[in-house]
């Protein structure tokens, strides 16, 4: 289970930022990039999706969405733990 404390851990933040970079790189080519973030056991615990503008109707300016367990959106929780908006980091 993801918590604010686990998301604030420096190793987890590095993993999230690495996933964000990977998804951004894939989005440059295809308009939509996806990367998975794993825990210390190697299990995927979240997915980072980056959308370029115009790729989906419900996100016309593009952006970043982070999904957690059961495809639940946890973008706000991750942004709170990192202290900045994910879309500002790419």
N, C-alpha and C positions, 0 to 999 in steps of 0.2 A: 504494500500500500504506500502510495506517495503522500508525503506530508511536507509542510513548509520547511521543517528542519532538514529532511533528506534532500530537498531541492536546493537548499542553501549550502550544502556541502560542496567544497571546491572541486572535488573529483566529479560529482554529478553535474555541476555547472559547466565544467570542461566538456563533458559528454554531450550535454544539451547544445552547447555552442558548436561543437564538431558536427553534430547532426544538422544544425541550422546551416552551416557552411556547405555540407554535402547536399542538402535539399536545394539550397540556392544555386549551386553549381548545376544540378540536374535541371532546375527550372530555367536556367539560361538557354538551354538547348530545346526543351520541350514545352516551356510555359508553365509546367507544373512539376515540382520536384518533391520527392518523398524520401525521408531517412528515418531509421529506427534507432532508438536509444536503449541500450541494454544496461542492466544492473551489474553488480560485481560477479554474479553467477552466470552471466551471459544470456539471461532471459530478457527479451524485449519488453520494456515496461511503458514505452511511449513512442508515438510517431509524430514526426514534425513534417508538416506539409507547407510548401511555399508556392504561392500562386502569383503569376505575373498578371498585370492589369488586363482585363478583358477575357480571362480564361473561364471564369464562372460568373453567371448572372448575379448571384447573391453576394459577390465580393468584387464589384466593378473596378476598384482601384488596386486590386491585388492584396496580398497580405500573407500572414503566417497563422496557421492553426496547429495547435498541439493536442493530440488525442492521448488519453490514458486508457485505463482498464475499461473494457466493454465499449470502446469507441466513444467514451465520454470526453467532451471538450474540456481541457484543463489549461487553456491558453492563459487566462487571467491569473491562475495560481502560479504558473511558471514565470510569467512576467513580474509578478509581485516578488517572487523569490530572487530573480535576477536584478530587480530594481530598475528595469527599463523595458520599453516595448520591443518585442522581437523584430517587428518590421523596421524599427530604427537601427537595428544592428546589422541589417543586410544591405 
